[in-house]
Amino acid sequence: MRILVTGGAGLVGSWLARTAPATLGGAPVELHLTVRRAEVPPDVAGRVTVHQVELTDRAAVDTLVGRVRPDVVVHAAYTQSSRDDVVTATVTVARAAADVDAAVLFTSTDVVFAGDRPPYAEDDPPDPVTDYGRWKLESEQAVLRAVPDAAITRTSLVVALDPPDRGTAGMVETWRSGRPVRLFHDEVRQPIRVEDLVAELWAILALPRAERAGIWHLPGPEKLSRLVLGERMAAALGLGGVPILATSAAQHPSPRPADPELVADRRHGLGVHLRAVDGPVDGPVDGPGRLDGAGAGGADDRGAGSSE
Ligand SMILES: NC(=O)c1ccc[n+]([C@@H]2O[C@H](COP(=O)([O-])OP(=O)(O)OC[C@H]3O[C@@H](n4cnc5c(N)ncnc54)[C@H](OP(=O)(O)O)[C@@H]3O)[C@@H](O)[C@H]2O)c1
């Protein structure tokens, strides 16, 4: 199975590559990643084909997808603050996938919900209150228009300890510079470890195309305030006792989802055990079934302090 993952230098994309199985549904996996400016981590680079492309460039995306002719496109590229990188890129990727009859798995977010009437089931109507949430909803709809049997996976904060995700790394930087970290005590999320999230994505990709279709909620195992998440990530990194100031999201100038709790009705058959965000970091995640034998390493992204 030929799989094209966009955002291959990002947190989710690089971990998908790192944990890719050798075969899926009996077929050998051939993995292609797209990057823009950032490079894929060195442990990933040797085992995938990397393509540099600007995903808002329709002609470039059409050429790439026409050349690779993927069976599945996993669209994980985005920039939270850029409508173009969210919506335009998604429309472009989804149309190109449709043109070659590729299946699509699109990574979306819990903040397509307002967070004022939790919990939210997979068939609840989204009602985003942030630009990012609106752009991701618009993107979900564009994907489904282009590829009606696409899989849309919504998750909460994606976190990692080794190496720390971007939000966690940002907190560490703040402490190193002698400043306290400020985190909301009244905004809760369901953070998920990136290793567990990508294990679920691979389990979804292993399903027949028709069974992948539609919305999947993939939250982490616990509801945590950003404050508690920050404290737990700090402790897990051996930084217990660093200064963290509790602040209120109610003081924030623009609306934020206070509790976009996702109910996950479809994931039960996927068989992935979700671990606490601050649990021990395992050894290398790859086993005999992986694309090759390299170990874990190099990724980034946001966590407790992010607006994701
Ligand atoms: N991280 C979270 O907490 C979280 C939570 C919920 C949902 N999600 C969803 O999960 C997905 C992956 O998130 P992530 O954290 O892995 O993202 P990430 O680490 O920020 O990586 C995203 C990658 O997308 C690339 N990209 C952005 N715009 C592009 C464009 N126009 N053309 C080409 N490449 C582009 C970026 O490349 P450059 O670096 O070169 O710009 C970056 O490497 C996203 O769909 C996001 O909405 C993430």
The ligand as a Gaussian input file, in Angstrom:
#p B3LYP/6-31G(d) Opt

LIG

0 1
 N       -0.400000      18.856000      17.902000
 C       -1.564000      18.863000      18.513000
 O       -1.677000      19.090000      19.735000
 C       -2.815000      18.573000      17.719000
 C       -4.047000      18.481000      18.390000
 C       -5.211000      18.204000      17.647000
 C       -5.134000      18.001000      16.279000
 N       -3.923000      18.123000      15.671000
 C       -3.889000      17.931000      14.203000
 O       -2.883000      16.988000      13.908000
 C       -2.261000      17.314000      12.666000
 C       -0.764000      17.282000      12.792000
 O       -0.361000      18.155000      13.819000
 P        1.175000      18.234000      14.247000
 O        1.192000      18.706000      15.645000
 O        1.879000      16.994000      13.855000
 O        1.679000      19.427000      13.307000
 P        3.136000      20.095000      13.279000
 O        4.081000      19.386000      14.170000
 O        2.942000      21.553000      13.477000
 O        3.563000      19.815000      11.781000
 C        2.819000      20.318000      10.725000
 C        3.673000      20.298000       9.496000
 O        2.868000      20.774000       8.416000
 C        3.714000      21.452000       7.524000
 N        2.938000      22.427000       6.754000
 C        2.098000      23.369000       7.222000
 N        1.571000      24.075000       6.214000
 C        2.105000      23.564000       5.079000
 C        1.971000      23.897000       3.710000
 N        1.167000      24.903000       3.296000
 N        2.679000      23.176000       2.820000
 C        3.494000      22.193000       3.218000
 N        3.653000      21.827000       4.503000
 C        2.974000      22.528000       5.422000
 C        4.697000      22.177000       8.401000
 O        5.850000      22.381000       7.638000
 P        6.908000      23.533000       7.990000
 O        7.409000      23.203000       9.377000
 O        7.972000      23.390000       6.997000
 O        6.152000      24.825000       7.963000
 C        4.897000      21.213000       9.574000
 O        6.056000      20.455000       9.467000
 C       -2.876000      18.649000      12.218000
 O       -3.898000      18.370000      11.292000
 C       -3.514000      19.198000      13.477000
 O       -4.659000      19.979000      13.189000
 C       -2.766000      18.386000      16.338000

